[in-house]
């Protein structure tokens, strides 16, 4: 007869959960504020054609927040999807695969979006 309790996998330390919770909230607020700025800025433009938007992105006060919006939106997307996967995918291999796919696609999408904005900003100023 064995009196040893079965091994229970160690949970993440509580300070990790608090850090992730705080990071998610800061990303949410930052993304929300930047989206408000983005929609108000687009609303104030005389038109939404490529030339007008390129001229608008030429200014650092437009390109800077736009780049921040892309970064915060993709980070928020990545963190949110990873939390869903960690909560609902119960196999280690499946969880690893999904987190890898989410990280890769978030990085690729964010990089493409950043390059597109930078291309518009540089092409407009040239």
Residue frames as a rotation matrix with the C-alpha (Angstrom) as fourth column:
UNK 1
0.584 0.812 0.000 0.00
0.812 -0.584 0.000 0.00
0.000 0.000 -1.000 0.00
UNK 2
-0.482 -0.769 0.420 1.48
0.783 -0.593 -0.187 3.33
0.393 0.239 0.888 -1.08
UNK 3
0.276 0.554 -0.785 0.87
0.840 -0.536 -0.083 6.51
-0.467 -0.637 -0.613 0.88
UNK 4
-0.749 -0.592 -0.297 2.44
0.359 -0.740 0.569 8.85
-0.557 0.320 0.767 -1.64
UNK 5
0.346 0.844 -0.409 0.15
0.069 -0.458 -0.886 11.38
-0.936 0.279 -0.217 -3.26
UNK 6
0.396 -0.189 0.899 0.25
0.907 0.236 -0.349 11.57
-0.146 0.953 0.265 -7.04
UNK 7
-0.644 -0.700 -0.308 2.47
0.600 -0.712 0.365 14.29
-0.475 0.050 0.879 -8.47
UNK 8
0.594 0.803 -0.043 0.57
0.661 -0.518 -0.543 17.43
-0.459 0.294 -0.839 -9.34
UNK 9
-0.054 -0.648 0.760 2.06
0.895 -0.368 -0.251 19.67
0.443 0.667 0.600 -11.99
UNK 10
-0.446 -0.201 -0.872 3.18
0.687 -0.702 -0.189 22.98
-0.574 -0.683 0.451 -10.56
UNK 11
0.640 0.692 0.334 1.03
0.765 -0.533 -0.361 25.92
-0.072 0.487 -0.871 -11.52
UNK 12
-0.072 -0.630 0.773 2.54
0.556 -0.669 -0.494 29.19
0.828 0.395 0.399 -12.68
UNK 13
-0.697 -0.222 -0.682 3.43
0.709 -0.354 -0.610 31.56
-0.106 -0.909 0.404 -9.86
UNK 14
0.294 0.917 -0.271 0.73
0.867 -0.375 -0.329 34.06
-0.403 -0.138 -0.905 -8.93
UNK 15
0.025 -0.307 -0.951 2.87
-0.023 -0.951 0.307 37.04
-0.999 0.014 -0.031 -9.89
UNK 16
-0.926 -0.297 0.232 2.99
0.195 0.148 0.970 35.73
-0.322 0.943 -0.079 -13.49
UNK 17
-0.231 0.928 0.292 -0.80
0.968 0.190 0.163 35.73
0.096 0.321 -0.942 -13.67
UNK 18
0.450 0.369 -0.813 -0.97
0.548 -0.833 -0.075 39.25
-0.705 -0.411 -0.578 -12.25
UNK 19
-0.490 -0.706 -0.512 1.64
-0.068 -0.555 0.829 40.42
-0.869 0.441 0.224 -14.75
UNK 20
-0.866 0.205 0.455 -0.29
0.499 0.327 0.802 38.92
0.015 0.922 -0.386 -17.69
UNK 21
0.151 0.976 -0.157 -3.56
0.979 -0.170 -0.110 40.39
-0.134 -0.137 -0.982 -16.41
UNK 22
0.271 -0.117 -0.955 -2.00
0.231 -0.956 0.182 43.85
-0.934 -0.270 -0.232 -16.11
UNK 23
-0.782 -0.614 -0.109 -0.35
-0.001 -0.175 0.985 43.58
-0.624 0.770 0.136 -19.53
UNK 24
-0.560 0.651 0.512 -3.63
0.822 0.358 0.443 42.58
0.106 0.669 -0.736 -21.16
UNK 25
0.435 0.762 -0.480 -5.43
0.808 -0.565 -0.166 45.53
-0.397 -0.316 -0.862 -19.55
UNK 26
-0.052 -0.531 -0.846 -2.75
-0.025 -0.846 0.532 48.03
-0.998 0.049 0.030 -20.60
UNK 27
-0.927 -0.262 0.268 -2.79
0.227 0.175 0.958 46.68
-0.298 0.949 -0.103 -24.16
UNK 28
-0.167 0.952 0.256 -6.60
0.986 0.161 0.043 46.91
0.000 0.260 -0.966 -24.20
UNK 29
0.517 0.356 -0.779 -6.66
0.483 -0.872 -0.078 50.52
-0.706 -0.336 -0.623 -23.04
UNK 30
-0.382 -0.758 -0.528 -3.80
-0.118 -0.527 0.842 51.53
-0.916 0.384 0.112 -25.34
UNK 31
-0.855 0.102 0.509 -5.39
0.505 0.390 0.770 49.87
-0.119 0.915 -0.385 -28.34
UNK 32
0.161 0.986 -0.034 -8.78
0.972 -0.164 -0.170 51.42
-0.174 -0.006 -0.985 -27.58
UNK 33
0.380 -0.063 -0.923 -7.33
0.182 -0.973 0.141 54.93
-0.907 -0.221 -0.358 -27.28
UNK 34
-0.674 -0.700 -0.237 -5.29
-0.133 -0.200 0.971 54.52
-0.727 0.685 0.042 -30.45
UNK 35
-0.595 0.547 0.588 -8.33
0.803 0.422 0.420 53.24
-0.019 0.722 -0.691 -32.37
UNK 36
0.491 0.740 -0.460 -10.31
0.714 -0.644 -0.274 56.29
-0.499 -0.194 -0.845 -31.22
UNK 37
-0.034 -0.604 -0.796 -7.44
-0.175 -0.781 0.600 58.51
-0.984 0.160 -0.079 -32.43
UNK 38
-0.854 -0.353 0.383 -7.33
0.249 0.369 0.895 56.60
-0.458 0.860 -0.227 -35.73
UNK 39
-0.191 0.868 0.459 -11.06
0.981 0.180 0.068 56.93
-0.024 0.463 -0.886 -36.49
UNK 40
0.589 0.345 -0.731 -11.17
0.411 -0.907 -0.097 60.60
-0.696 -0.244 -0.675 -35.48
UNK 41
-0.336 -0.805 -0.490 -8.12
-0.173 -0.458 0.872 61.28
-0.926 0.377 0.014 -37.66
UNK 42
-0.816 0.084 0.572 -9.68
0.548 0.430 0.717 59.52
-0.186 0.899 -0.397 -40.65
UNK 43
0.223 0.974 -0.028 -12.95
0.943 -0.223 -0.246 61.36
-0.246 0.028 -0.969 -40.09
UNK 44
0.461 -0.093 -0.883 -11.10
0.122 -0.979 0.166 64.70
-0.879 -0.184 -0.440 -40.22
UNK 45
-0.667 -0.719 0.195 -9.33
0.274 0.008 0.962 63.93
-0.693 0.695 0.192 -43.51
UNK 46
-0.295 0.569 -0.767 -10.83
-0.751 -0.634 -0.182 65.54
-0.590 0.523 0.615 -46.61
UNK 47
0.508 0.434 -0.744 -10.84
-0.798 0.561 -0.218 62.17
0.323 0.705 0.632 -48.43
UNK 48
0.489 -0.299 0.820 -9.79
-0.443 0.724 0.528 58.58
-0.751 -0.621 0.222 -47.97
UNK 49
0.955 -0.209 -0.211 -7.93
-0.123 0.368 -0.922 58.11
0.270 0.906 0.326 -51.25
UNK 50
0.572 -0.790 -0.220 -4.34
0.814 0.580 0.034 56.83
0.101 -0.198 0.975 -51.30
UNK 51
-0.149 -0.655 0.741 -2.83
0.495 -0.698 -0.518 60.26
0.856 0.289 0.429 -51.97
UNK 52
0.357 0.367 0.859 -4.60
-0.475 -0.721 0.505 61.90
0.804 -0.588 -0.083 -49.01
UNK 53
1.000 0.019 0.005 -3.78
-0.015 0.558 0.830 59.10
0.013 -0.830 0.558 -46.58
UNK 54
0.350 -0.935 0.050 -0.16
0.881 0.311 -0.357 59.02
0.319 0.169 0.933 -47.79
UNK 55
-0.118 -0.342 0.932 0.15
0.075 -0.939 -0.335 62.76
0.990 0.031 0.136 -47.23
UNK 56
0.695 0.451 0.559 -1.37
-0.519 -0.223 0.825 62.34
0.497 -0.864 0.079 -43.78
UNK 57
0.931 -0.343 -0.127 1.06
0.357 0.775 0.521 59.54
-0.081 -0.530 0.844 -42.88
UNK 58
0.274 -0.861 0.429 3.99
0.445 -0.282 -0.850 61.69
0.852 0.424 0.306 -43.98
UNK 59
0.192 -0.140 0.971 3.74
-0.649 -0.761 0.019 63.57
0.736 -0.634 -0.236 -40.68
UNK 60
-0.725 -0.565 -0.393 5.43
-0.085 0.641 -0.763 61.93
0.683 -0.520 -0.513 -37.68
UNK 61
-0.754 0.496 0.431 2.43
-0.575 -0.180 -0.798 62.77
-0.318 -0.849 0.421 -35.48
UNK 62
0.409 0.867 -0.284 0.34
-0.910 0.362 -0.204 60.54
-0.074 0.342 0.937 -37.72
UNK 63
0.234 -0.381 -0.895 2.83
-0.435 0.782 -0.446 57.78
0.869 0.494 0.017 -38.55
UNK 64
-0.752 -0.607 0.256 4.03
-0.469 0.221 -0.855 57.32
0.462 -0.764 -0.451 -34.95
UNK 65
-0.357 0.685 0.635 0.62
-0.751 0.194 -0.631 56.61
-0.555 -0.702 0.445 -33.39
UNK 66
0.564 0.547 -0.618 -0.30
-0.813 0.498 -0.302 54.48
0.142 0.673 0.726 -36.43
UNK 67
-0.179 -0.717 -0.674 2.76
-0.384 0.681 -0.623 52.29
0.906 0.147 -0.397 -35.84
UNK 68
-0.863 -0.083 0.498 1.90
-0.505 0.156 -0.849 52.09
-0.007 -0.984 -0.176 -32.12
UNK 69
0.126 0.986 0.110 -1.66
-0.923 0.157 -0.351 51.10
-0.364 -0.058 0.930 -33.02
UNK 70
0.423 -0.026 -0.906 -0.39
-0.605 0.736 -0.303 48.25
0.675 0.677 0.296 -35.17
UNK 71
-0.623 -0.746 -0.235 1.97
-0.281 0.494 -0.823 47.01
0.730 -0.447 -0.517 -32.45
UNK 72
-0.740 0.359 0.569 -0.63
-0.602 0.024 -0.798 47.17
-0.300 -0.933 0.198 -29.66
UNK 73
0.304 0.921 -0.243 -3.39
-0.942 0.253 -0.221 45.64
-0.142 0.296 0.945 -31.80
UNK 74
0.288 -0.236 -0.928 -1.29
-0.445 0.825 -0.348 42.66
0.848 0.513 0.133 -32.86
UNK 75
-0.822 -0.569 0.028 0.09
-0.263 0.335 -0.905 42.13
0.506 -0.751 -0.425 -29.35
UNK 76
-0.420 0.762 0.493 -3.44
-0.814 -0.076 -0.576 42.28
-0.401 -0.643 0.652 -27.92
UNK 77
0.494 0.580 -0.648 -4.61
-0.828 0.540 -0.149 39.80
0.263 0.610 0.747 -30.55
UNK 78
-0.157 -0.668 -0.727 -1.71
-0.307 0.733 -0.607 37.44
0.939 0.128 -0.320 -29.83
UNK 79
-0.910 -0.223 0.350 -2.10
-0.384 0.130 -0.914 37.52
0.159 -0.966 -0.204 -26.05
UNK 80
-0.117 0.958 0.262 -5.86
-0.923 -0.008 -0.385 37.02
-0.367 -0.287 0.885 -26.24
UNK 81
0.529 0.309 -0.790 -5.64
-0.686 0.704 -0.184 34.04
0.499 0.639 0.585 -28.59
UNK 82
-0.480 -0.763 -0.434 -2.86
-0.254 0.594 -0.763 32.43
0.840 -0.256 -0.479 -26.55
UNK 83
-0.737 0.281 0.615 -5.02
-0.643 -0.011 -0.765 32.68
-0.208 -0.960 0.189 -23.41
UNK 84
0.369 0.917 -0.148 -7.91
-0.915 0.331 -0.232 30.99
-0.164 0.221 0.961 -25.23
UNK 85
0.289 -0.340 -0.895 -5.61
-0.440 0.783 -0.439 28.20
0.850 0.521 0.077 -26.47
UNK 86
-0.762 -0.646 0.047 -4.08
-0.318 0.309 -0.896 27.69
0.564 -0.698 -0.441 -23.03
UNK 87
-0.482 0.657 0.580 -7.55
-0.785 -0.029 -0.619 27.44
-0.390 -0.753 0.530 -21.49
UNK 88
0.455 0.890 0.032 -9.21
-0.735 0.395 -0.551 25.14
-0.503 0.228 0.834 -24.03
UNK 89
0.480 -0.368 -0.797 -6.51
-0.496 0.636 -0.592 23.02
0.724 0.679 0.123 -25.70
UNK 90
0.794 0.003 0.608 -5.66
-0.582 0.290 0.760 20.27
-0.174 -0.957 0.232 -23.24
UNK 91
0.790 -0.588 0.175 -2.91
0.606 0.792 -0.077 18.35
-0.093 0.167 0.982 -25.03
UNK 92
0.291 -0.768 -0.571 0.62
0.175 -0.544 0.821 19.66
-0.941 -0.339 -0.024 -24.70
UNK 93
-0.602 -0.556 0.574 1.45
0.619 0.128 0.774 19.08
-0.504 0.821 0.267 -28.36
UNK 94
0.093 0.743 0.663 -1.72
0.948 -0.269 0.169 20.74
0.304 0.613 -0.729 -29.58
UNK 95
0.824 0.172 -0.541 -1.21
0.422 -0.823 0.381 23.70
-0.379 -0.542 -0.750 -27.27
UNK 96
-0.108 -0.959 -0.264 2.40
0.259 -0.283 0.923 24.10
-0.960 0.031 0.279 -28.43
UNK 97
-0.549 -0.080 0.832 1.39
0.823 0.120 0.555 23.91
-0.144 0.990 0.000 -32.10
UNK 98
0.453 0.815 0.361 -1.42
0.842 -0.524 0.127 26.45
0.293 0.247 -0.924 -31.77
UNK 99
0.705 -0.258 -0.661 0.70
0.255 -0.777 0.575 28.88
-0.662 -0.573 -0.482 -29.76
UNK 100
-0.419 -0.894 0.160 3.46
0.438 -0.045 0.898 28.57
-0.795 0.446 0.410 -32.37
UNK 101
-0.302 0.392 0.869 1.00
0.932 -0.071 0.356 29.27
0.202 0.917 -0.343 -35.21
UNK 102
0.767 0.623 -0.155 -0.49
0.641 -0.734 0.222 32.25
0.024 -0.270 -0.962 -33.35
UNK 103
0.358 -0.717 -0.598 2.96
0.206 -0.564 0.800 33.70
-0.911 -0.410 -0.054 -32.63
UNK 104
-0.585 -0.630 0.510 4.15
0.601 0.085 0.795 33.20
-0.544 0.772 0.329 -36.21
UNK 105
-0.069 0.643 0.763 1.03
0.930 -0.235 0.282 34.70
0.360 0.729 -0.582 -37.82
UNK 106
0.819 0.328 -0.470 0.95
0.513 -0.786 0.345 37.61
-0.256 -0.524 -0.812 -35.37
UNK 107
-0.005 -0.916 -0.400 4.59
0.236 -0.390 0.890 38.39
-0.972 -0.090 0.219 -36.08
UNK 108
-0.647 -0.225 0.729 4.10
0.730 0.095 0.677 38.09
-0.221 0.970 0.103 -39.85
UNK 109
0.272 0.854 0.443 0.91
0.901 -0.388 0.194 40.16
0.337 0.346 -0.875 -39.91
UNK 110
0.754 -0.031 -0.657 2.32
0.394 -0.779 0.489 42.84
-0.526 -0.627 -0.575 -37.63
UNK 111
-0.312 -0.944 -0.104 5.52
0.355 -0.217 0.909 43.07
-0.882 0.246 0.403 -39.64
UNK 112
-0.489 0.194 0.850 3.62
0.866 -0.010 0.501 43.38
0.106 0.981 -0.163 -42.93
UNK 113
0.625 0.780 0.042 1.35
0.758 -0.619 0.207 46.07
0.188 -0.097 -0.977 -41.48
UNK 114
0.480 -0.535 -0.695 4.31
0.277 -0.659 0.699 48.03
-0.832 -0.528 -0.168 -40.09
UNK 115
-0.591 -0.746 0.306 6.14
0.500 -0.041 0.865 47.80
-0.633 0.664 0.397 -43.42
UNK 116
-0.089 0.645 0.759 3.03
0.958 -0.154 0.243 48.94
0.274 0.748 -0.604 -45.30
UNK 117
0.853 0.397 -0.340 2.65
0.495 -0.822 0.281 52.03
-0.168 -0.407 -0.898 -43.11
UNK 118
0.127 -0.892 -0.433 6.36
0.188 -0.407 0.894 52.80
-0.974 -0.195 0.116 -43.33
UNK 119
-0.556 -0.288 0.780 6.24
0.785 0.128 0.607 52.40
-0.275 0.949 0.155 -47.12
UNK 120
0.395 0.776 0.492 3.33
0.850 -0.511 0.124 54.83
0.348 0.369 -0.862 -47.35
UNK 121
0.821 -0.089 -0.564 5.01
0.303 -0.770 0.562 57.29
-0.484 -0.632 -0.605 -44.99
UNK 122
-0.190 -0.975 -0.118 8.36
0.268 -0.167 0.949 57.19
-0.945 0.148 0.293 -46.80
UNK 123
-0.436 0.083 0.896 6.83
0.899 0.089 0.429 57.24
-0.044 0.993 -0.114 -50.29
UNK 124
0.652 0.744 0.145 4.73
0.742 -0.666 0.079 60.25
0.155 0.056 -0.986 -49.34
UNK 125
0.711 -0.413 -0.570 7.71
0.076 -0.759 0.646 62.17
-0.699 -0.503 -0.508 -48.02
UNK 126
-0.283 -0.876 0.390 9.95
0.552 0.184 0.813 61.35
-0.784 0.446 0.432 -51.01
